[in-house]
C-alpha cells in the first residue's frame, strides 16, 4: 500500500477523487494553507489537514502537488522541493516555468527522488484518440498545416500534444503575430517548414480566473486528403475528407453513375464522439484520467532507469521551453472586468433527428436485448434442457421460480412481452423457447454489449447500472428476499433515482417542455400548482428554473405519499417561500386535499405517478374536482410494456383494480389513456413527443389536458 499526500484543494479535489479510486493507494491527508475551502475539503473527504511540510508523517511515498508555481503566483515549486528533501516523490500539475522545472529536477537528482509533470489534458481519451489518428495519417502523408484555437490558461498541454504528433524543435521560429486584437490574438510559428497558427484567447478575469474561458483548446491538422480536428479536449474528434471534384464534364451525372470511392465516404466521420455532459467530464472523466496519470507516475518510481529518466526530463524541459516561447509572443493577458456568462439550454437550438440508427437507438436495442435475455434466463433457470420444439407448461415454469404470489402476473407479462419480441412462442398455457437454453454467461455478455454501446444521451451510467443491478438481483427480488426499492434508493440515497427521473433524454425533454408550458400559463397571473407524487423533485426543479418570478406569482404544493421524499424536498427547496409540502395519497387525492385545506388549483403536474394509482379513472376524476374551470393537467406516463421496467420497477408497483388488472398490464396504451381522459372530463390539447421524434422509442408520453367546462 502506497501512501500519498495531496497538496492544494482547488484542482486538488480532482486528484483526491482519482486517488480514492486506487485500491493500492492510501491518501494520508491534505497539505494546504488552512483556508476555509481546505478545511471543508478535508472534512468532506475525512482527511487530515496539514499546513506545513515539516509536520507531514515520515512514511509518505509520494505527493501530488496541485499548487501554482511561482511564475503563476504560487508556492508550488517551493513545496515540491521541500517534499523531495523530505524523501517524497512528487507529481506536479502543470504549468511550470522552465527555470522552475529545472530546479525541481536538480532537487530530485540530489535527493534521488522522482519528479514528473502531470498533464491531465494530454491524456484525456479524446486527445489520445486524436493523437493516435494523427500518427496514422502522418504515416501516409506529411501534414500541410496546423491550426490551434485555445485559451492561454490551458496552453501548456498543447506542447506535449503537438510534440507527440510532429516532434517539436527546441527553437521556435516566429513567422508573424497579431497581438492587438480582442479577445483572440494570433501567433504563427514554423516547425521544420510546417506552419502552425495559434489563435489564443488571451484575457483573464481575476475575479473568476477559472471561469473565463471561451474554450479549452481545438486543434485541426490539414493533410492532402482532408482535415483531422479535435473539437475540444473531451471530444469529438472528426475526420473531414477533402472535397475533390472529378475531372468530368458532366459532374452530377458521373457521380450518380460511377462515383469515385472518396465521394462514397461520409462527409464528416466521427472518430471519437461520447457526447459527454459537463457533469460527467468533471465527476468521472477527469478523475479517471488523473488516476491513469498517477499510475504512470508510480511506474516511473519503481521501474524507470536512469537512461529513460534522462530522456523524459529532456522532453519535459522541451515542453516547458516551447510553452515559455509561445506565451512570450502572446504577452501578458488583457484584464477583463466585465466577464459576462449566461446559460442557454441546448434544447432551444434547432436539432434534426438523425435519420440513420443513432447511438441512442443502438443503446436502447442493446439494453432491450439484455433485459430480454435476463427474463429468459430466469424463466429457464429450473429447466435443465431446452428443446426448441417442445412445449413447456407455463404453470410449471412459474412453479419452479420460487416467486412471491404477488409477482406471478409480472412473470405472465414477461411471457407476453417475450412473445411480442419473438424470443419465444406462446399460447395461453404453453410456451416454446425458440432461442434454446440461455445461460448466465450469455446474459452477462448481453449486458456487457449494452454497457459498451451505452450512450449518455440515453441516460447516465448510473441509470444503466441500476437496471443491471436489478438483473443480477432479480432472483432475490422475486423470492421476496430483498425489496426492489433498495436498489433505486441504496442506503437511502437519491442519486440513482434523481438521474433516472431527470438525466435520461426523454426526462430532460419532457421536464423542460412542462416547465416552459407552465411558465406560459402562469405569466402575469397568480396561480396555484399542485404536483402529485413529486418524488425526487426533478420536475419541480425544472419548473422553478423556468418560472419568471417577476411576472408570475406561484403558490406551489409539493406532494407525495412518502415522508422520505417530503423531507428531502423541504431541504432541497428550502428557499422557495411560497412552496408547501403535503402528504397526499393519489388513491385518495380528493379526501387528502380537503383534509389539508388545499383550494382548487390552476395546474396539476403528475409525472410518472398516476399509473401507481389502484384505479386510474377514479384518480383522474378526483383530479378533475381539484381543478378550477379550464385548469390544466401535465401528465407523463409510460405507454405499453418496457423490458427495463419489467425487470425493475414493475416489482415496486401496487396491485390495481381497473383494466390493467383485467388485461394484466403494467402500463396502459395510448388509446386507453384517451378513453380515461374522456370519461373523467378532460380534453387532450397536446401530446409529446410526436410520432416523428426519435424520443418515441422511450415509450413515454406527455399528455397536456384541460378541464372541460360543465362536465359532471
C-alpha positions in Angstrom: 0.0 0.0 0.0 1.5 3.3 -1.1 0.8 6.4 1.0 0.0 9.8 -0.7 -0.5 13.4 0.2 -2.4 15.9 -1.9 -1.1 19.5 -1.9 -3.8 22.1 -2.8 -7.6 21.9 -2.7 -8.9 23.7 -5.7 -7.9 21.5 -8.6 -6.5 19.1 -6.0 -10.1 17.8 -5.3 -9.9 16.0 -8.7 -6.7 14.4 -7.6 -8.3 13.2 -4.3 -11.2 11.7 -6.3 -8.7 9.9 -8.5 -6.6 8.6 -5.6 -9.6 7.3 -3.8 -10.3 5.1 -6.8 -6.9 3.4 -6.5 -7.1 0.4 -4.2 -3.3 0.2 -3.7 -3.0 3.9 -2.6 -3.9 5.4 0.8 -4.5 9.1 0.9 -2.9 10.3 4.2 -4.2 13.8 4.1 -4.2 17.2 2.5 -1.4 19.8 2.6 -2.9 23.3 2.3 -2.8 26.8 3.8 -5.7 26.3 6.2 -8.3 28.3 4.2 -12.0 27.7 4.7 -12.0 25.7 1.4 -9.2 23.4 2.5 -10.9 22.8 5.9 -14.2 22.0 4.1 -12.4 19.7 1.7 -10.6 17.8 4.5 -13.9 17.4 6.4 -15.8 16.3 3.3 -13.2 13.6 2.4 -12.5 12.7 6.0 -8.8 13.5 5.6 -6.3 15.2 8.0 -5.3 18.7 7.1 -1.6 19.6 7.3 -0.3 23.2 6.9 3.5 22.6 6.7 5.7 20.0 5.0 7.6 19.7 8.3 4.5 18.3 10.1 3.9 15.6 7.5 4.3 11.9 8.6 7.6 10.3 7.6 6.1 7.3 5.8 4.5 9.2 2.8 5.6 7.7 -0.5 4.5 10.3 -3.0 2.8 13.7 -3.3 0.6 15.2 -5.9 1.3 19.0 -5.9 -1.5 21.0 -7.4 -0.4 24.4 -6.3 0.5 27.2 -8.7 4.2 27.6 -9.5 6.0 30.8 -8.7 5.5 32.3 -12.2 1.8 31.8 -11.7 1.8 33.4 -8.3 2.0 30.4 -6.0 4.4 28.4 -3.8 4.1 25.1 -5.6 7.7 24.8 -6.5 8.9 25.6 -3.0 6.6 22.9 -1.6 7.7 20.4 -4.2 11.4 20.9 -3.4 10.7 20.6 0.4 8.8 17.4 -0.2 11.7 15.9 -2.2 14.1 17.0 0.5 11.9 15.1 3.0 12.2 11.9 0.8 8.9 12.2 -1.0 8.5 11.7 -4.8 6.5 14.5 -6.5 3.9 14.6 -9.3 3.5 18.3 -10.1 0.5 19.5 -12.1 1.4 21.8 -15.0 2.0 24.6 -15.9 5.5 25.5 -14.7 8.3 27.8 -15.9 11.4 26.1 -17.4 13.8 27.6 -14.8 11.5 26.3 -12.0 11.2 22.8 -13.5 14.9 22.7 -13.9 15.3 23.5 -10.2 12.9 20.7 -9.4 14.7 18.1 -11.5 18.0 19.2 -9.9 16.5 18.7 -6.4 15.1 15.3 -7.5 18.5 14.2 -8.6 20.2 15.4 -5.5 17.9 13.5 -3.2 17.3 10.5 -5.5 13.6 11.1 -5.8 11.3 11.2 -8.8 9.8 14.4 -10.1 7.4 14.5 -13.0 4.8 16.9 -14.5 1.2 15.9 -14.6 -0.8 16.8 -17.7 -4.5 15.8 -17.5 -5.4 17.3 -20.8 -2.8 15.4 -22.9 -4.1 12.1 -21.5 -7.9 12.6 -21.9 -9.5 9.8 -24.0 -10.5 12.2 -26.9 -7.0 13.7 -27.0 -5.3 10.3 -27.1 -7.7 9.3 -29.9 -6.7 12.4 -31.8 -3.0 11.8 -31.4 -3.3 8.2 -32.5 -5.3 9.1 -35.6 -2.9 11.9 -36.4 0.0 9.5 -36.2 -1.8 7.1 -38.6 -2.3 9.9 -41.1 1.3 11.1 -40.8 2.5 7.6 -41.7 0.7 8.1 -45.0 1.4 11.8 -45.8 3.0 14.8 -44.2 0.7 17.4 -42.7 0.2 20.6 -44.6 -0.8 22.9 -41.7 -1.9 23.0 -38.1 -4.5 25.5 -36.7 -4.8 25.7 -32.9 -7.5 27.7 -31.1 -7.1 27.8 -27.3 -7.4 29.7 -24.0 -3.9 30.8 -22.8 -4.8 29.4 -19.3 -4.6 25.9 -20.8 -1.8 26.5 -23.3 0.9 24.3 -21.7 -0.8 20.9 -22.5 -0.6 21.8 -26.2 3.1 21.5 -26.3 3.1 17.8 -25.2 0.2 17.0 -27.6 1.9 18.7 -30.6 5.3 17.1 -29.8 3.7 13.6 -29.7 2.3 14.3 -33.2 5.1 16.1 -35.1 8.2 16.2 -32.8 8.7 19.9 -31.9 12.1 21.6 -32.4 13.9 23.1 -29.4 13.8 26.5 -31.1 10.6 28.4 -32.0 10.7 30.2 -35.3 8.2 33.1 -35.4 6.6 33.9 -38.8 4.1 36.6 -37.6 1.7 37.7 -35.0 -1.3 39.9 -34.3 -1.5 40.7 -30.6 -3.6 43.9 -30.6 -6.8 42.0 -31.3 -9.5 41.2 -28.8 -10.5 38.7 -27.5 -8.3 36.4 -29.7 -4.7 37.1 -30.7 -2.7 35.3 -33.3 0.8 33.9 -33.4 2.2 32.0 -36.3 5.3 29.7 -35.9 7.3 27.4 -38.2 8.3 23.9 -37.2 10.6 22.4 -40.0 8.5 24.1 -42.7 5.2 23.2 -41.1 3.2 26.3 -40.3 1.3 26.4 -37.0 -1.3 29.1 -36.5 -2.1 29.7 -32.8 -5.2 31.7 -32.1 -5.3 32.4 -28.3 -7.9 33.8 -26.1 -5.5 35.9 -24.0 -7.8 37.6 -21.5 -8.2 37.0 -17.7 -10.8 38.0 -15.2 -9.0 37.9 -11.8 -12.4 37.7 -10.1 -13.2 34.5 -12.0 -9.8 33.1 -13.2 -11.1 29.6 -13.7 -14.4 30.5 -15.2 -13.5 32.9 -18.0 -12.7 30.6 -20.9 -14.3 30.8 -24.3 -12.9 27.3 -25.0 -10.2 24.9 -23.7 -8.5 24.2 -27.0 -9.2 23.0 -30.5 -6.7 21.5 -32.9 -7.1 21.0 -36.7 -4.4 19.3 -38.8 -4.6 19.5 -42.6 -3.5 16.7 -44.9 -3.6 16.3 -48.6 -6.6 14.0 -48.1 -8.6 16.0 -45.5 -8.6 17.5 -42.0 -8.4 15.9 -38.6 -9.9 18.0 -35.9 -10.1 17.8 -32.1 -13.1 20.0 -31.4 -12.5 20.0 -27.6 -10.2 18.0 -25.3 -13.2 16.0 -24.4 -14.3 15.3 -28.0 -15.5 14.9 -30.5 -12.7 14.0 -32.9 -13.7 14.3 -36.6 -12.2 13.5 -39.9 -13.4 15.5 -42.9 -12.2 14.2 -46.3 -11.1 16.9 -48.6 -13.5 17.8 -51.4 -12.0 16.9 -54.7 -14.3 17.2 -57.8 -13.6 14.6 -60.5 -12.3 15.9 -63.9 -15.6 15.3 -65.7 -17.7 17.4 -68.0 -21.0 16.2 -66.5 -20.3 16.1 -62.8 -23.7 15.3 -61.3 -24.4 12.6 -63.9 -21.0 11.0 -63.5 -21.4 11.0 -59.7 -24.8 9.2 -60.0 -23.5 6.5 -62.3 -19.9 5.9 -61.2 -18.8 8.0 -58.2 -15.2 7.7 -57.1 -14.6 5.9 -53.8 -13.8 9.2 -52.0 -17.3 10.5 -52.7 -19.0 7.5 -51.2 -17.4 8.3 -47.9 -19.3 10.2 -45.2 -18.6 14.0 -45.5 -17.8 14.0 -41.7 -16.6 10.9 -39.9 -16.8 10.9 -36.1 -13.8 9.1 -34.7 -14.5 9.9 -31.1 -17.9 11.1 -30.0 -19.0 10.3 -26.5 -21.3 13.4 -26.2 -20.4 13.8 -22.6 -22.2 16.2 -20.2 -20.1 18.7 -18.4 -21.1 17.0 -15.2 -19.7 13.7 -16.4 -16.5 15.4 -17.5 -15.8 16.8 -14.1 -17.1 13.9 -12.0 -15.9 10.9 -14.0 -13.6 11.7 -16.9 -11.2 14.0 -15.2 -10.7 11.8 -12.0 -10.4 8.7 -14.2 -7.7 10.4 -16.4 -5.8 11.7 -13.4 -5.9 8.2 -12.0 -4.2 7.0 -15.2 -1.6 9.7 -14.9 -0.8 8.9 -11.3 -0.5 5.2 -12.2 2.1 6.1 -14.9 4.0 8.2 -12.3 4.1 5.3 -9.9 5.5 3.1 -12.7 8.3 5.7 -13.0 9.1 5.5 -9.4 9.6 1.8 -9.4 10.6 0.9 -13.0 12.3 3.8 -14.7 16.0 3.5 -15.2 18.4 6.5 -15.4 18.6 6.4 -19.2 14.9 6.5 -19.7 14.6 9.1 -17.0 17.1 11.4 -18.7 15.0 11.2 -22.0 11.8 12.0 -20.1 13.4 15.0 -18.3 14.6 16.4 -21.7 11.2 16.1 -23.1 9.5 17.9 -20.2 12.1 20.6 -20.4 11.4 21.0 -24.1 7.7 21.4 -23.5 8.4 24.0 -20.8 10.7 25.9 -23.2 8.2 25.8 -26.1 5.4 27.0 -23.8 7.6 29.8 -22.5 8.4 30.9 -26.0 4.8 30.8 -27.2 3.5 32.8 -24.3 6.3 35.3 -24.7 4.9 36.0 -28.2 1.4 36.5 -26.9 2.5 38.7 -24.0 0.6 39.4 -20.8 -3.1 38.7 -20.9 -5.6 41.6 -21.0 -7.5 42.2 -17.8 -11.3 41.8 -18.2 -13.7 43.2 -15.6 -17.0 42.6 -17.4 -16.9 38.8 -17.6 -20.4 38.0 -18.9 -21.7 34.5 -18.6 -25.2 33.3 -19.4 -26.5 29.7 -19.6 -28.5 28.7 -22.7 -30.0 25.3 -22.8 -29.2 23.1 -25.8 -32.9 22.4 -26.1 -33.6 25.9 -27.6 -31.4 25.1 -30.6 -32.8 23.5 -33.6 -31.8 19.9 -33.9 -32.7 17.4 -36.6 -33.3 13.8 -35.5 -30.7 11.5 -37.1 -32.3 9.6 -39.9 -29.9 6.7 -39.5 -29.8 4.5 -36.4 -28.5 6.8 -33.8 -26.3 6.0 -30.8 -29.5 6.2 -28.6 -31.3 3.7 -30.8 -28.4 1.3 -30.7 -28.1 1.7 -26.9 -31.8 1.1 -26.5 -31.8 -2.0 -28.6 -28.8 -3.5 -26.7 -30.5 -2.7 -23.4 -33.7 -4.3 -24.5 -31.9 -7.4 -25.6 -30.0 -7.6 -22.2 -33.3 -7.3 -20.3 -35.0 -10.0 -22.5 -32.1 -12.4 -22.0 -32.4 -11.8 -18.3 -36.1 -12.7 -18.4 -35.4 -15.8 -20.5 -32.6 -16.9 -18.1 -34.9 -16.8 -15.0 -37.8 -18.4 -16.9 -35.5 -21.3 -17.9 -33.4 -21.4 -14.7 -35.0 -24.6 -13.4 -35.4 -26.3 -16.7 -32.2 -28.4 -17.3 -32.5 -29.0 -21.0 -34.3 -26.8 -23.5 -35.8 -28.3 -26.6 -37.0 -25.5 -29.0 -39.6 -28.0 -30.4 -41.0 -28.9 -27.0 -43.9 -27.1 -25.4 -43.4 -26.1 -21.7 -46.3 -25.6 -19.4 -46.4 -22.0 -18.2 -47.8 -23.0 -14.8 -44.8 -25.4 -14.2 -42.3 -22.7 -15.2 -43.8 -20.3 -12.7 -44.0 -23.0 -10.0 -40.2 -23.6 -10.3 -39.3 -19.9 -9.8 -39.7 -19.6 -6.0 -41.7 -16.4 -6.5 -43.9 -14.3 -4.3 -47.6 -14.8 -5.3 -48.0 -11.1 -5.9 -45.4 -11.2 -8.6 -46.9 -14.0 -10.7 -48.7 -11.6 -13.0 -45.4 -9.8 -13.8 -44.0 -13.2 -15.0 -47.0 -13.6 -17.2 -46.3 -10.2 -18.6 -42.7 -11.3 -19.3 -44.0 -14.2 -21.3 -46.4 -12.0 -23.3 -43.6 -9.4 -23.9 -41.0 -12.0 -25.0 -43.6 -13.5 -27.4 -44.2 -10.0 -28.9 -40.4 -9.6 -29.2 -40.2 -13.0 -30.9 -37.9 -14.6 -28.3 -40.5 -17.2 -27.5 -43.7 -18.5 -29.0 -46.7 -18.9 -26.6 -50.3 -19.7 -26.4 -52.5 -19.4 -23.2 -50.9 -22.4 -21.4 -47.7 -23.3 -23.1 -44.6 -21.7 -24.5 -41.7 -22.7 -26.8 -38.2 -21.3 -26.2 -37.1 -20.7 -29.8 -33.7 -19.3 -28.6 -32.8 -22.6 -26.8 -31.2 -22.5 -23.4 -29.9 -19.1 -22.2 -27.1 -19.4 -19.6 -25.8 -16.6 -17.3 -22.7 -16.2 -19.4 -24.8 -15.2 -22.4 -26.8 -12.9 -20.2 -23.6 -11.3 -18.9 -22.3 -10.9 -22.4 -25.6 -9.2 -23.5 -25.2 -6.7 -20.6 -21.5 -6.2 -21.5 -22.5 -5.4 -25.1 -25.2 -3.0 -23.7 -22.6 -1.3 -21.5 -20.1 -0.9 -24.4 -22.8 0.7 -26.6 -24.4 2.7 -23.8 -25.0 6.4 -24.8 -25.1 9.2 -22.3 -28.0 10.5 -24.4 -30.0 7.5 -23.2 -29.1 8.1 -19.6 -26.2 8.3 -17.3 -24.1 5.2 -16.5 -25.8 5.2 -13.1 -29.1 4.5 -14.8 -27.5 1.6 -16.7 -26.0 0.2 -13.6 -29.4 0.4 -11.9 -31.0 -1.8 -14.5 -28.0 -4.2 -14.5 -28.2 -4.5 -10.7 -31.8 -5.4 -10.9 -31.0 -8.1 -13.4 -28.4 -9.6 -11.1 -30.7 -9.4 -8.0 -33.9 -10.5 -9.8 -34.0 -13.9 -8.2 -33.8 -12.4 -4.8 -36.4 -9.8 -5.7 -38.9 -12.4 -7.0 -38.4 -14.5 -3.8 -39.0 -11.5 -1.6 -35.5 -11.7 -0.1 -34.8 -8.1 -1.0 -37.0 -5.1 -1.6 -36.5 -3.7 -5.1 -36.9 -0.2 -3.7 -33.5 -0.6 -2.0 -31.9 -0.8 -5.5 -33.4 2.5 -6.5 -32.5 4.2 -3.2 -29.4 2.4 -1.9 -28.6 3.3 1.7 -31.4 5.9 1.4 -29.5 7.9 -1.3 -31.4 9.8 -4.0 -28.6 9.9 -6.7 -29.8 6.9 -8.8 -33.5 7.9 -8.7 -32.6 11.5 -9.5 -30.6 10.5 -12.5 -33.3 8.1 -13.7 -36.0 10.7 -13.5 -34.0 13.7 -14.7 -31.0 12.7 -16.7 -32.4 10.5 -19.4 -33.1 12.1 -22.8 -36.8 11.8 -22.5 -36.9 13.1 -18.9 -34.8 16.1 -19.8 -37.0 16.9 -22.8 -40.4 16.4 -21.1 -39.5 18.1 -17.9 -38.3 21.1 -19.9 -41.4 21.2 -22.0 -43.6 21.1 -18.9 -41.6 23.9 -17.3 -42.0 26.1 -20.5 -45.7 25.5 -20.8 -46.3 26.1 -17.1 -44.4 29.4 -17.3 -46.5 30.4 -20.3 -49.8 29.7 -18.4 -48.5 31.4 -15.2 -47.1 34.5 -16.9 -48.8 37.7 -15.5 -51.0 35.7 -13.1 -51.3 34.4 -9.6 -51.5 30.6 -9.9 -51.6 27.6 -7.7 -49.8 24.5 -8.8 -50.2 21.0 -7.2 -47.6 18.4 -8.1 -48.7 14.9 -7.2 -46.1 12.2 -6.5 -43.3 14.8 -6.8 -40.7 12.3 -5.6 -37.1 13.4 -6.1 -38.3 16.9 -7.3 -36.7 16.6 -10.7 -39.7 18.2 -12.5 -40.2 20.7 -9.7 -36.7 21.9 -10.1 -37.1 22.4 -13.8 -40.3 24.3 -13.4 -38.6 26.7 -10.9 -35.8 27.3 -13.3 -38.2 28.4 -16.0 -40.8 30.4 -14.0 -40.3 34.2 -14.3 -41.0 35.3 -10.7 -41.2 38.9 -11.8 -44.2 38.3 -13.9 -45.9 35.4 -12.1 -46.9 34.6 -8.5 -46.9 30.9 -7.9 -48.1 29.0 -4.9 -46.6 25.5 -5.3 -47.8 22.5 -3.4 -45.2 19.7 -3.5 -46.9 16.5 -2.5 -46.0 12.9 -2.1 -47.1 9.9 -0.1 -43.6 9.3 1.3 -42.1 11.4 4.2 -38.8 10.2 2.8 -39.4 12.4 -0.4 -41.1 15.2 1.5 -38.2 15.6 4.0 -35.7 15.7 1.1 -37.8 18.3 -0.7 -38.1 20.5 2.3 -34.3 20.7 2.4 -33.9 20.9 -1.4 -36.4 23.7 -1.9 -36.0 25.5 1.5 -35.5 28.9 -0.3 -38.9 28.7 -2.0 -41.1 30.6 0.4 -44.3 30.0 -1.4 -44.0 26.3 -1.5 -45.9 23.9 0.7 -45.0 20.3 1.3 -48.0 18.0 1.8 -48.6 14.2 2.2 -51.2 13.1 -0.4 -52.2 9.6 -1.5 -53.1 9.6 -5.2 -55.7 6.9 -4.4 -57.4 9.4 -2.0 -56.3 12.7 -3.6 -59.7 14.5 -3.1 -60.1 13.4 0.5 -56.5 14.2 1.4 -56.6 17.6 -0.3 -59.7 18.6 1.6 -58.2 17.5 4.9 -55.3 19.9 4.5 -57.4 22.7 3.0 -56.0 22.7 -0.5 -58.0 25.1 -2.6 -58.9 24.5 -6.2 -55.8 24.7 -8.2 -54.9 26.0 -11.7 -52.4 23.4 -12.7 -51.8 19.8 -11.7 -48.4 18.2 -12.5 -48.2 14.4 -12.4 -45.0 12.8 -13.8 -44.8 9.0 -13.6 -47.2 8.8 -10.8 -50.8 8.2 -12.0 -50.0 4.7 -13.2 -49.3 3.9 -9.5 -53.0 4.5 -8.6 -55.1 1.5 -7.9 -57.8 2.9 -10.2 -56.7 5.5 -12.7 -60.2 6.6 -13.8 -61.2 7.3 -10.1 -57.9 9.2 -9.5 -58.4 11.3 -12.7 -62.0 12.2 -11.7 -60.7 13.3 -8.3 -58.1 15.5 -10.0 -60.9 17.0 -12.1 -62.7 18.1 -8.9 -59.5 19.7 -7.6 -59.0 21.9 -10.7 -60.5 25.3 -11.4 -62.5 25.7 -14.6 -60.3 25.3 -17.6 -57.4 24.3 -15.4 -54.5 22.2 -16.8 -53.0 18.8 -16.1 -49.5 17.9 -17.2 -49.3 14.1 -17.1 -46.3 11.9 -18.1 -46.7 8.2 -18.2 -45.1 5.1 -19.9 -47.1 3.7 -22.8 -47.2 -0.1 -23.1 -44.7 -2.6 -21.7 -41.0 -1.9 -21.4 -38.3 -4.5 -20.9 -36.2 -2.4 -18.5 -39.3 -1.7 -16.4 -40.4 -5.3 -16.4 -37.2 -6.4 -14.7 -37.1 -3.4 -12.2 -40.0 -1.1 -11.3 -42.7 -3.4 -12.2 -41.9 -5.2 -8.9 -42.4 -2.0 -7.0 -45.9 -1.2 -8.2 -49.1 -2.0 -6.1 -51.9 -4.2 -7.3 -54.5 -2.4 -9.4 -58.3 -2.9 -9.6 -59.0 -1.4 -13.1 -58.5 -2.5 -16.7 -54.8 -3.1 -16.0 -55.8 -5.9 -13.7 -58.3 -7.3 -16.2 -55.8 -7.3 -19.0 -52.6 -7.9 -16.9 -50.8 -4.7 -18.0 -48.0 -2.8 -16.3 -48.9 0.4 -18.2 -51.8 1.5 -20.3 -51.7 2.1 -24.1 -52.3 5.5 -25.7 -55.9 4.7 -26.7 -56.8 3.6 -23.2 -55.5 6.8 -21.8 -57.6 8.8 -24.2 -60.7 6.8 -23.1 -60.0 7.7 -19.5 -59.5 11.3 -20.2 -62.9 11.5 -22.0 -64.6 9.7 -19.1 -63.1 11.9 -16.4 -63.9 15.3 -18.1 -60.6 16.2 -19.8 -59.8 17.1 -23.3 -56.2 16.4 -24.6 -54.8 19.5 -26.1 -51.3 18.2 -26.8 -49.2 15.0 -26.7 -45.4 14.8 -26.9 -43.1 13.6 -28.3 -44.9 13.4 -31.7 -44.5 10.4 -34.0 -41.6 11.9 -35.9 -39.4 12.3 -32.9 -36.6 9.8 -32.1 -37.7 10.1 -28.5 -40.7 7.9 -29.1 -38.5 4.9 -28.6 -38.7 5.6 -24.9 -42.4 4.8 -24.9 -43.2 7.7 -22.6 -45.7 10.5 -23.4 -46.6 13.9 -22.0 -50.3 14.5 -22.2 -51.4 18.1 -21.7 -55.0 18.1 -20.6 -57.6 20.9 -19.9 -60.7 20.6 -17.8 -63.8 20.6 -19.9 -66.4 23.2 -18.8 -69.5 21.8 -17.2 -68.5 18.2 -17.1 -70.3 16.1 -14.5 
